[in-house]
Amino acid sequence: QVQLVESGGGLVQAGGSLRLSCTTSGRTFSGYALGWFRQAPGKEREFVSAMDWNGGHTNTADSLKGRFTISRDNAKNTVSLQMNSLNPEETAVYYCVRYRRLYYNTEPGDWGRGTQVTVYS
């Protein structure tokens, strides 16, 4: 099983930015779609963004478009999420995922443990 490790979470003031990163120990990210989900306290987990295996296609939740940007570097086995103009309602645990195939039209197969993002006003 692939182990995914997120980093970059923390405290940020409303309106600020954070950049999350995720890497893997062991198996490569190449050949798989990657993405991010989040779960706020008391809420269901929700999709944030995804990118196909070579970065040719991305999908981001409508409410986040223009503020959140996903990227990947297959040579470094990393996927990142740039988050701008954060608001307190986006306080959540953010999870990195690896999908089972080249594209993200499937359920994720592997999940990281998550990184906490706390946005304060």
DSSP file (Angstrom, degrees, kcal/mol; ACC not computed):
  #  RESIDUE AA STRUCTURE BP1 BP2  ACC     N-H-->O    O-->H-N    N-H-->O    O-->H-N    TCO  KAPPA ALPHA  PHI   PSI    X-CA   Y-CA   Z-CA
    1    1 A Q              0   0    0      0, 0.0     2,-0.2     0, 0.0    26,-0.1   0.000 360.0 360.0 360.0 140.0    0.0    0.0    0.0
    2    2 A V        -     0   0    0     24,-0.1     2,-0.6    96,-0.1   109,-0.2  -0.538 360.0-144.7 -76.4 137.1    1.2    3.5   -0.9
    3    3 A Q  E     -A   25   0A   0     22,-0.8    22,-1.8    -2,-0.2     2,-0.4  -0.917  13.9-164.3-103.4 123.2    1.9    5.8    2.0
    4    4 A L  E     -A   24   0A   0     -2,-0.6   109,-0.7   107,-0.4     2,-0.5  -0.894   0.8-164.0-108.4 134.4    1.1    9.4    1.3
    5    5 A V  E     -A   23   0A   0     18,-2.9    18,-2.0    -2,-0.4     2,-0.2  -0.960   3.6-159.6-125.9 116.9    2.5   12.1    3.5
    6    6 A E  E     +A   22   0A   0     -2,-0.5     2,-0.3    16,-0.2    16,-0.2  -0.588  14.3 171.0 -90.9 154.8    1.1   15.6    3.5
    7    7 A S  E     +A   21   0A   0     14,-2.4    14,-2.6    -2,-0.2   108,-0.1  -0.963  43.6  65.6-151.5 166.3    2.8   18.7    4.8
    8    8 A G        +     0   0    0      1,-0.3    11,-0.3    -2,-0.3    14,-0.1   0.344  63.6 131.0 102.2  -5.8    2.3   22.5    4.8
    9    9 A G        +     0   0    0     12,-0.1     2,-0.3     9,-0.1    -1,-0.3  -0.195  24.6 107.7 -71.6 171.8   -0.7   22.8    6.9
   10   10 A G  E     -d  117   0B   0    106,-0.9   108,-2.9   105,-0.1     2,-0.4  -0.991  65.4 -32.0 157.2-160.9   -0.9   25.2    9.8
   11   11 A L  E     +d  118   0B   0     -2,-0.3     2,-0.3   106,-0.2   108,-0.2  -0.756  53.3 169.2 -94.8 136.7   -2.4   28.5   11.1
   12   12 A V  E     -d  119   0B   0    106,-2.4   108,-2.2    -2,-0.4     2,-0.2  -0.996  32.5-116.3-147.2 144.2   -3.2   31.3    8.6
   13   13 A Q  E >   -d  120   0B   0     -2,-0.3     3,-2.5   106,-0.2    73,-0.2  -0.484  49.4 -84.3 -77.0 149.1   -5.2   34.5    8.9
   14   14 A A  T 3  S+     0   0    0    106,-3.0    73,-0.2     1,-0.3    -1,-0.1  -0.254 119.7  28.3 -53.2 135.3   -8.3   34.9    6.8
   15   15 A G  T 3  S+     0   0    0     71,-3.6    70,-0.6     1,-0.3    -1,-0.3   0.271 101.3 114.0  92.7 -10.2   -7.3   36.2    3.4
   16   16 A G    <   -     0   0    0     -3,-2.5    70,-2.4    70,-0.3     2,-0.3  -0.116  58.8-120.4 -86.3-174.5   -3.9   34.5    3.6
   17   17 A S        -     0   0    0     67,-0.2     2,-0.3    68,-0.2    67,-0.2  -0.900  19.4-175.6-129.5 154.1   -2.4   31.6    1.6
   18   18 A L  E     - B   0  83A   0     65,-2.2    65,-3.2    -2,-0.3     2,-0.5  -0.983  14.5-147.5-142.8 153.0   -1.0   28.2    2.2
   19   19 A R  E     - B   0  82A   0     -2,-0.3     2,-0.3   -11,-0.3    63,-0.2  -0.973  14.8-161.5-124.2 117.8    0.7   25.7    0.0
   20   20 A L  E     - B   0  81A   0     61,-2.7    61,-2.5    -2,-0.5     2,-0.3  -0.715   6.6-167.6 -94.9 147.1    0.2   22.0    0.8
   21   21 A S  E     -AB   7  80A   0    -14,-2.6   -14,-2.4    -2,-0.3     2,-0.4  -0.944   6.0-166.6-131.8 156.2    2.4   19.3   -0.5
   22   22 A C  E     +AB   6  79A   0     57,-1.7    57,-1.9    -2,-0.3     2,-0.3  -0.995   9.0 174.2-143.7 135.0    2.2   15.5   -0.6
   23   23 A T  E     -AB   5  78A   0    -18,-2.0   -18,-2.9    -2,-0.4     2,-0.4  -0.860  21.1-127.6-133.5 171.3    4.8   13.0   -1.3
   24   24 A T  E     -A    4   0A   0     53,-0.8     2,-0.6    -2,-0.3   -20,-0.2  -0.927   4.7-142.6-124.3 145.8    5.0    9.2   -1.2
   25   25 A S  E    S-A    3   0A   0    -22,-1.8     2,-0.9    -2,-0.4   -22,-0.8  -0.928  81.2  -7.0-103.3 121.6    7.3    6.8    0.4
   26   26 A G  S    S+     0   0    0     -2,-0.6    -2,-0.1   -24,-0.1   -24,-0.1  -0.827 113.8  58.6 104.9-103.6    7.9    3.8   -1.8
   27   27 A R  S    S-     0   0    0     -2,-0.9   -24,-0.1     1,-0.1     2,-0.0  -0.266  81.4-107.9 -76.5 154.9    5.8    3.7   -4.9
   28   28 A T        -     0   0    0      1,-0.1    -1,-0.1     2,-0.1    -3,-0.1  -0.295   3.8-141.5 -79.9 159.6    5.7    6.3   -7.6
   29   29 A F    >   +     0   0    0     45,-0.3     3,-1.5    44,-0.1    -1,-0.1   0.621  68.9 113.4 -87.0 -17.8    3.0    8.8   -8.4
   30   30 A S  T 3  S+     0   0    0     44,-0.3    24,-0.1     1,-0.3     3,-0.1  -0.275  75.9  23.6 -60.3 137.2    3.7    8.5  -12.1
   31   31 A G  T 3  S+     0   0    0     22,-0.4     2,-0.4     1,-0.2    -1,-0.3   0.533 107.1  91.6  88.2   6.5    0.8    6.9  -14.0
   32   32 A Y  S <  S-     0   0    0     -3,-1.5    70,-0.3    21,-0.3    -1,-0.2  -0.984  74.4-118.7-134.2 144.3   -1.9    7.8  -11.5
   33   33 A A        -     0   0    0     68,-3.1    66,-2.8    -2,-0.4     2,-0.3  -0.515  33.5-158.8 -71.9 150.2   -4.2   10.7  -11.0
   34   34 A L  E     +FE  51  98B   0     17,-2.3    17,-2.9    64,-0.2     2,-0.3  -0.887  16.8 157.0-129.2 159.7   -3.8   12.6   -7.8
   35   35 A G  E     -FE  50  97B   0     62,-2.1    62,-2.5    -2,-0.3     2,-0.4  -0.958  30.5-112.4-165.8-176.3   -6.0   14.9   -5.8
   36   36 A W  E     +FE  49  96B   0     13,-3.0    12,-2.4    -2,-0.3    13,-1.6  -0.992  20.7 178.8-135.7 140.6   -7.0   16.6   -2.6
   37   37 A F  E     -FE  47  95B   0     58,-2.3    58,-2.9    -2,-0.4     2,-0.3  -0.829  11.1-157.1-125.7 168.9  -10.1   16.3   -0.3
   38   38 A R  E     -FE  46  94B   0      8,-2.3     8,-3.3    -2,-0.3     2,-0.4  -0.991   8.3-158.8-147.1 156.3  -10.9   18.0    2.9
   39   39 A Q  E     - E   0  93B   0     54,-2.1    54,-2.3    -2,-0.3     6,-0.2  -0.944  10.3-158.5-138.9 115.9  -13.1   17.5    6.0
   40   40 A A    >   -     0   0    0      4,-0.5     3,-2.2    -2,-0.4    52,-0.2  -0.534  44.0 -76.3 -86.7 157.7  -14.2   20.3    8.2
   41   41 A P  T 3  S+     0   0    0      0, 0.0    -1,-0.1     0, 0.0     3,-0.1  -0.302 117.6   3.4 -56.1 128.5  -15.3   19.7   11.8
   42   42 A G  T 3  S+     0   0    0      1,-0.2     2,-0.3    -3,-0.1    -2,-0.0   0.555 114.4 101.0  74.7   8.0  -18.8   18.2   11.9
   43   43 A K  S <  S-     0   0    0     -3,-2.2    -1,-0.2     1,-0.0     2,-0.1  -0.806  76.0 -99.2-123.3 163.7  -19.0   18.0    8.1
   44   44 A E        -     0   0    0     -2,-0.3    -4,-0.5     1,-0.1     2,-0.1  -0.415  48.1 -92.9 -76.7 156.1  -18.7   15.3    5.5
   45   45 A R        -     0   0    0     -6,-0.2     2,-0.3    -2,-0.1    -6,-0.2  -0.441  49.0-162.9 -66.3 141.2  -15.5   15.0    3.5
   46   46 A E  E     -F   38   0B   0     -8,-3.3    -8,-2.3    -2,-0.1     2,-0.1  -0.951  21.2-104.9-133.8 151.3  -15.6   16.9    0.3
   47   47 A F  E     +F   37   0B   0     -2,-0.3   -10,-0.2   -10,-0.2     3,-0.1  -0.451  33.1 172.7 -70.2 140.1  -13.7   16.9   -3.0
   48   48 A V  E     -     0   0B   0    -12,-2.4    13,-2.7     1,-0.3     2,-0.3   0.740  56.0 -32.6-111.4 -60.6  -11.2   19.8   -3.5
   49   49 A S  E     -FG  36  60B   0    -13,-1.6   -13,-3.0    11,-0.2    -1,-0.3  -0.992  48.0-166.0-163.2 156.9   -9.2   19.2   -6.6
   50   50 A A  E     -FG  35  59B   0      9,-2.5     9,-2.3    -2,-0.3     2,-0.4  -0.986   3.8-161.2-149.4 157.6   -7.7   16.5   -8.8
   51   51 A M  E     -FG  34  58B   0    -17,-2.9   -17,-2.3    -2,-0.3     7,-0.2  -0.999  23.8-119.3-140.6 139.5   -5.2   16.2  -11.7
   52   52 A D    >   -     0   0    0      5,-2.6     3,-1.4    -2,-0.4    51,-0.2  -0.095  46.1 -81.2 -75.4-178.4   -4.7   13.4  -14.1
   53   53 A W  T 3  S+     0   0    0     49,-2.1   -22,-0.4     1,-0.3   -21,-0.3   0.737 126.4  27.4 -61.4 -30.0   -1.5   11.4  -14.5
   54   54 A N  T 3  S-     0   0    0     48,-0.2    -1,-0.3   -23,-0.1    18,-0.1   0.257 110.9-105.3-117.4  11.9    0.4   13.8  -16.7
   55   55 A G  S <  S+     0   0    0     -3,-1.4    -2,-0.1     2,-0.2     3,-0.1   0.586  84.0 124.6  79.5   8.5   -1.2   17.1  -15.6
   56   56 A G  S    S+     0   0    0      1,-0.1     2,-0.4    -5,-0.0    -1,-0.0   0.801  73.3  29.5 -72.9 -28.7   -3.2   17.4  -18.8
   57   57 A H        -     0   0    0      2,-0.0    -5,-2.6     0, 0.0     2,-0.3  -0.988  65.0-179.6-134.9 141.6   -6.5   17.7  -17.1
   58   58 A T  E     -G   51   0B   0     -2,-0.4     2,-0.4    -7,-0.2    -7,-0.2  -0.931   9.6-161.5-133.3 160.2   -7.6   19.1  -13.7
   59   59 A N  E     -G   50   0B   0     -9,-2.3    -9,-2.5    -2,-0.3     2,-0.4  -0.984   9.9-178.1-142.3 132.5  -10.8   19.5  -11.9
   60   60 A T  E     -G   49   0B   0     -2,-0.4   -11,-0.2   -11,-0.2     5,-0.2  -0.985  39.5 -94.3-132.0 141.5  -11.5   21.8   -9.0
   61   61 A A    >>  -     0   0    0    -13,-2.7     3,-2.2    -2,-0.4     4,-1.0  -0.240  38.6-120.3 -53.2 138.7  -14.6   22.2   -6.9
   62   62 A D  G >4 S+     0   0    0      1,-0.3     3,-0.7     2,-0.2    -1,-0.1   0.854 111.1  55.2 -53.5 -40.8  -16.6   25.1   -8.3
   63   63 A S  G 34 S+     0   0    0      1,-0.2    -1,-0.3     3,-0.0    -2,-0.1   0.637 111.7  45.4 -70.0 -12.1  -16.5   27.1   -5.1
   64   64 A L  G X> S+     0   0    0     -3,-2.2     4,-2.3   -16,-0.1     3,-2.2   0.528  79.6 121.4-108.7  -9.9  -12.7   27.0   -5.1
   65   65 A K  T << S+     0   0    0     -4,-1.0     4,-0.1    -3,-0.7    -3,-0.0  -0.290  78.0  23.2 -60.3 137.2  -11.9   27.8   -8.7
   66   66 A G  T 34 S+     0   0    0      2,-0.5    -1,-0.3     1,-0.1     3,-0.1   0.191 125.3  53.1  91.6 -16.3   -9.7   30.8   -9.0
   67   67 A R  T <4 S+     0   0    0     -3,-2.2    17,-1.7     1,-0.2     2,-0.4   0.680 101.0  54.2-117.4 -33.4   -8.3   30.4   -5.5
   68   68 A F  E  <  -C   83   0A   0     -4,-2.3    -2,-0.5    15,-0.2     2,-0.4  -0.883  61.2-175.5-109.4 136.3   -7.1   26.8   -5.3
   69   69 A T  E     -C   82   0A   0     13,-2.4    13,-3.1    -2,-0.4     2,-0.3  -0.990   9.9-154.7-134.6 126.9   -4.6   25.4   -7.8
   70   70 A I  E     +C   81   0A   0     -2,-0.4     2,-0.3    11,-0.2    11,-0.2  -0.744  19.5 168.0 -97.8 147.0   -3.3   21.8   -7.9
   71   71 A S  E     -C   80   0A   0      9,-2.0     9,-2.9    -2,-0.3     2,-0.3  -0.967  13.7-158.3-150.0 164.0    0.0   20.9   -9.4
   72   72 A R  E     -C   79   0A   0     -2,-0.3     2,-0.4     7,-0.3     7,-0.2  -0.991  13.2-159.4-147.0 154.4    2.3   17.9   -9.6
   73   73 A D  E >>> -C   78   0A   0      5,-2.6     5,-1.9    -2,-0.3     3,-0.7  -0.877   7.5-173.1-133.4  99.3    5.9   17.0  -10.2
   74   74 A N  G >45S+     0   0    0     -2,-0.4     3,-0.5     1,-0.3   -45,-0.3   0.833  84.4  59.9 -66.0 -31.0    6.3   13.4  -11.2
   75   75 A A  G 345S+     0   0    0      1,-0.2    -1,-0.3     2,-0.1   -45,-0.0   0.838 115.1  35.4 -64.9 -30.7   10.0   13.6  -11.1
   76   76 A K  G <45S-     0   0    0     -3,-0.7    -1,-0.2     2,-0.2    -2,-0.2   0.392 107.4-125.2-101.9   1.4    9.9   14.5   -7.4
   77   77 A N  T <<5 +     0   0    0     -4,-0.6   -53,-0.8    -3,-0.5     2,-0.3   0.927  66.0 130.9  55.0  47.7    6.8   12.4   -6.6
   78   78 A T  E   < -BC  23  73A   0     -5,-1.9    -5,-2.6   -55,-0.2     2,-0.4  -0.953  42.2-167.2-132.0 151.5    4.9   15.3   -5.2
   79   79 A V  E     -BC  22  72A   0    -57,-1.9   -57,-1.7    -2,-0.3     2,-0.3  -0.994  17.7-166.1-131.6 140.6    1.5   16.9   -5.6
   80   80 A S  E     -BC  21  71A   0     -9,-2.9    -9,-2.0    -2,-0.4     2,-0.4  -0.857  15.6-154.0-128.3 159.2    0.8   20.3   -4.3
   81   81 A L  E     -BC  20  70A   0    -61,-2.5   -61,-2.7    -2,-0.3     2,-0.6  -0.944   9.1-158.2-135.6 112.4   -2.2   22.5   -3.5
   82   82 A Q  E     -BC  19  69A   0    -13,-3.1   -13,-2.4    -2,-0.4     2,-0.5  -0.816  13.2-168.6 -90.4 123.9   -1.9   26.3   -3.6
   83   83 A M  E     +BC  18  68A   0    -65,-3.2   -65,-2.2    -2,-0.6     2,-0.3  -0.962   6.9 179.8-120.5 120.7   -4.6   27.9   -1.6
   84   84 A N        +     0   0    0    -17,-1.7   -67,-0.2    -2,-0.5   -68,-0.2  -0.789  59.1  18.8-117.3 159.9   -5.2   31.6   -1.7
   85   85 A S  S    S-     0   0    0    -70,-0.6    -1,-0.2    -2,-0.3   -68,-0.2   0.905  81.1-168.4  50.6  50.1   -7.7   34.0   -0.1
   86   86 A L        -     0   0    0    -70,-2.4   -71,-3.6    -3,-0.2   -70,-0.3  -0.343   7.2-159.1 -70.5 148.8   -8.6   31.4    2.6
   87   87 A N    >   -     0   0    0    -73,-0.2     3,-2.5   -72,-0.1    32,-0.1  -0.892  32.3-105.6-126.2 160.0  -11.5   32.0    4.9
   88   88 A P  G >  S+     0   0    0      0, 0.0     3,-1.8     0, 0.0    31,-0.3   0.779 115.0  66.8 -57.7 -28.6  -12.3   30.5    8.3
   89   89 A E  G 3  S+     0   0    0      1,-0.3   -49,-0.0   -49,-0.0    -3,-0.0   0.629  91.3  65.6 -67.4 -11.0  -15.0   28.2    6.9
   90   90 A E  G <   +     0   0    0     -3,-2.5     2,-0.4     2,-0.1    -1,-0.3   0.302  67.5 126.5 -95.7   9.2  -12.2   26.4    5.1
   91   91 A T    <   +     0   0    0     -3,-1.8     2,-0.3    28,-0.2    27,-0.2  -0.550  40.8 117.7 -62.6 124.2  -10.7   25.2    8.3
   92   92 A A  E    S- H   0 117B   0     25,-1.9    25,-2.7    -2,-0.4     2,-0.6  -0.979  71.1 -83.8-172.4 170.2  -10.4   21.5    7.8
   93   93 A V  E     -EH  39 116B   0    -54,-2.3   -54,-2.1    -2,-0.3     2,-0.5  -0.879  45.0-148.2 -91.3 128.1   -8.1   18.5    7.6
   94   94 A Y  E     -EH  38 115B   0     21,-2.8    21,-2.0    -2,-0.6     2,-0.4  -0.862  11.3-159.3-105.4 130.1   -6.8   18.3    4.0
   95   95 A Y  E     -E   37   0B   0    -58,-2.9   -58,-2.3    -2,-0.5     2,-0.4  -0.893  10.0-144.2-115.1 136.0   -6.1   14.9    2.6
   96   96 A C  E     -E   36   0B   0     -2,-0.4    16,-2.4   -60,-0.2     2,-0.3  -0.753  25.0-170.1 -89.4 141.5   -3.9   13.9   -0.3
   97   97 A V  E     -EI  35 111B   0    -62,-2.5   -62,-2.1    -2,-0.4     2,-0.5  -0.960  20.2-150.8-133.4 152.7   -5.2   11.0   -2.4
   98   98 A R  E     -EI  34 110B   0     12,-2.1    11,-2.5    -2,-0.3    12,-2.0  -0.994  23.4-139.5-118.0 125.7   -3.9    8.8   -5.2
   99   99 A Y  E     - I   0 108B   0    -66,-2.8     5,-0.1    -2,-0.5     8,-0.1  -0.269  19.6-115.2 -78.1 170.1   -6.5    7.5   -7.6
  100  100 A R  S    S+     0   0    0      7,-0.8     2,-0.2     3,-0.1    -1,-0.1   0.667  89.9  21.4 -81.2 -16.0   -6.4    3.9   -8.9
  101  101 A R  S    S-     0   0    0      2,-0.5   -68,-3.1   -68,-0.1    -2,-0.2  -0.658  96.8 -76.2-139.4-170.4   -5.8    4.9  -12.5
  102  102 A L  S    S+     0   0    0    -70,-0.3   -49,-2.1    -2,-0.2     2,-0.2   0.823 110.3  45.8 -62.7 -33.3   -4.5    7.5  -14.9
  103  103 A Y  S    S-     0   0    0    -51,-0.2    -2,-0.5   -70,-0.1   -70,-0.3  -0.705  80.1-123.6-118.7 164.2   -7.7    9.7  -14.5
  104  104 A Y  S    S+     0   0    0     -2,-0.2    -2,-0.0     1,-0.2   -52,-0.0   0.140  79.4 105.3 -97.1  20.1   -9.7   10.9  -11.6
  105  105 A N  S    S+     0   0    0      2,-0.1     2,-0.3    -6,-0.0    -1,-0.2  -0.024  75.9  65.4 -88.3  32.8  -13.1    9.5  -12.7
  106  106 A T  S    S-     0   0    0     -3,-0.2     3,-0.1    -5,-0.1    -7,-0.0  -0.834  97.8 -81.8-137.3 175.1  -12.7    6.7  -10.1
  107  107 A E        -     0   0    0     -2,-0.3    -7,-0.8     1,-0.1    -2,-0.1  -0.586  55.4 -98.1 -78.1 146.1  -12.6    6.5   -6.4
  108  108 A P  E     -I   99   0B   0      0, 0.0    -9,-0.3     0, 0.0    -1,-0.1  -0.327  28.3-160.6 -61.2 146.6   -9.3    7.3   -4.7
  109  109 A G  E    S+     0   0B   0    -11,-2.5     2,-0.4     1,-0.2   -10,-0.2   0.752  71.2  33.2 -98.9 -28.7   -7.3    4.2   -3.9
  110  110 A D  E     -I   98   0B   0    -12,-2.0   -12,-2.1  -109,-0.1     2,-0.4  -0.978  64.2-165.3-134.2 143.7   -4.9    5.6   -1.3
  111  111 A W  E     -I   97   0B   0     -2,-0.4  -107,-0.4   -14,-0.2   -14,-0.2  -0.951  14.4-134.8-127.6 144.4   -5.3    8.4    1.3
  112  112 A G        -     0   0    0    -16,-2.4  -107,-0.2    -2,-0.4     3,-0.1  -0.318  33.5-106.9 -81.0 178.0   -2.8   10.3    3.4
  113  113 A R        -     0   0    0   -109,-0.7  -108,-0.1     1,-0.2   -18,-0.1   0.638  62.6-118.7 -83.1 -14.2   -3.4   10.9    7.1
  114  114 A G        -     0   0    0   -110,-0.2     2,-0.4   -18,-0.1   -19,-0.2   0.012  13.1-116.6  98.8 155.8   -4.2   14.5    6.5
  115  115 A T  E     - H   0  94B   0    -21,-2.0   -21,-2.8  -108,-0.1     2,-0.3  -1.000  28.5-120.2-132.8 135.6   -2.8   17.9    7.4
  116  116 A Q  E     - H   0  93B   0     -2,-0.4  -106,-0.9   -23,-0.2     2,-0.5  -0.564  23.7-171.0 -80.6 131.5   -4.7   20.4    9.5
  117  117 A V  E     -dH  10  92B   0    -25,-2.7   -25,-1.9    -2,-0.3     2,-0.5  -0.990   4.0-174.0-119.3 122.7   -5.4   23.8    8.1
  118  118 A T  E     -d   11   0B   0   -108,-2.9  -106,-2.4    -2,-0.5     2,-0.5  -0.972   4.8-166.8-122.1 120.9   -6.8   26.4   10.5
  119  119 A V  E     -d   12   0B   0     -2,-0.5     2,-0.3   -31,-0.3  -106,-0.2  -0.926   9.9-167.4-108.8 122.2   -7.9   29.8    9.2
  120  120 A Y  E      d   13   0B   0   -108,-2.2  -106,-3.0    -2,-0.5    -2,-0.0  -0.826 360.0 360.0-114.0 150.0   -8.6   32.4   11.8
  121  121 A S              0   0    0     -2,-0.3    -1,-0.1  -108,-0.2  -108,-0.1   0.431 360.0 360.0 -97.2 360.0  -10.3   35.8   11.5
